Amino acid sequence: LDGNKINSKGYFVVGQSAVPKVDLAAFTKSSMVQNGPDAVALYHNDHHGGLAFKIGDPLTTHLDLLVDALVYGSTAAANLQSTFLLKGETFVNEAKVDSTLHSMQRCPDTAGPAKTVSHYITAKPTPGDPNT
């Protein structure tokens, strides 16, 4: 994310180009973010002096760089939970909502420690603004 900045409200939106207020258009392939079980992980890479990941590397290659993660699905995602979340955490269940109208959000913003999902809710998306 070198060269990018957060907005005046303190948010940085990563998403498909059609997402309102998107700061970085990513996830251009429909298979990159999908209905679960799946995970989205945030890694810190500055201290490696270059790109730590190479195309095709498994996400478990640099777990020492893992900052936070969201694991979601409509059925058990035990392999993802145990890899990315703290012991005892479960996944966000996306089966109870319409994914075209709702998103998964940490609420209130920044609530709870990293690698936990107990403070996530499903609600109307609010890109670039506080979660509802």
N, C-alpha and C positions, 0 to 999 in steps of 0.2 A: 504494500500500500504506500510505498515511498512516493512522495510528491502530492499526496492527497491530504485533505484537511476536513475536520468535522465542521458542521454548520454552526450557526450562532446559538442554536439550542443545545449543542453538544452531541449531535447525532451524525452518523455516517451510514448511508443506506447502500447496501450491496444487493443487487437483484437483477432481474431481467430488465431489458431496456424499456419495457412498457410500464414498469413500476413507477408511480408518481414520485418525484423528488429523488430519483436514483442518483447516487454519486458515482458509483462504479458499476457499469453494466457487466454482469457476469452470468454464469449459468445459462449460456447461450444454447446449449444442447438440452433438449427436453429430458434426457436421461440423467442429467447431473443432479437435480433435486427432484425427488419423486415422492409418491405416496410411500409410506414406510412399510416395513421397518427400515429406518435409515438414520443417519446422523449428520450433523453439521458441526464441524470442529474449527476452532480458532487457535492458530499456532503463532508463537513469537519467534522470529527468525533472525533478528538483528545481530546477535552475537556469533553467528556462524560465518560471517564474512562472505556471504554468497548464498545462493539458493540451496536450502537444505534438501528440498524434495526434487526428485527427478520424475518426469512423466512415467507413470506405471508403478511408482513406489507405493507400497501399502501405507495407510495412514498410521500404522503402528511403528513405522520406521523411526520417528522422533517423538515418542510420547513425552520425553523430557521437555519438549518445547510446547506442549499442550497447555493452553491458557483456560479454555472453557469449551463446553460442548452441549449440544442439544440432541437427545436421542428421542425419536418419535416413531409411532407405528400404531396399527390397529390391533395387532397381536403381539405376543411376547417378542422382545428384541434382546434376549439375554446376552448374546455374544457382543452386541454393541454396548449394552449397559456396562458389562464388566470391563470393557476396554476403555471407554471414554468417561464414565461417571464414577463418583466416589462410591465405595462399598455401601450397599443398602439402598441406593437410589434406583428408581425405576424409570420407565419411559413416559413421555407425554402421549396420552391416548388421543389420536386424531380421528377416531371412528365416529365420535359423537357429534361432529360438526360438518358443515358443508365447506370443503376446502376452497371452493371458489369465492366464498364470502368471509372466511375467517383465517386468521394466522395464529401461530404460536408465539406468545409474548411473555417475557419476564416481567412480572407485575407485582408491586410497583417496580419501575425501572431500577435496575441494579440490585434488586432484592436478592437475598440469599447468597451463600458462597458459590464460587465457581464449581463447575462440574456437578451441580445439583439441578434437579428439575422441579422441586416442590413448589417453587414460586412461579411456575409457568402456567398461563391460562390460554384458552382459545378465545379470540375476540376479533372484532372488525379491525383490519390492518390500519396502522397509523404511521406510515413511512415518514421519517424525518420529524416526527412529533412524539410526545410522551405516549407510552402505552396506556390503554384504557383500564 
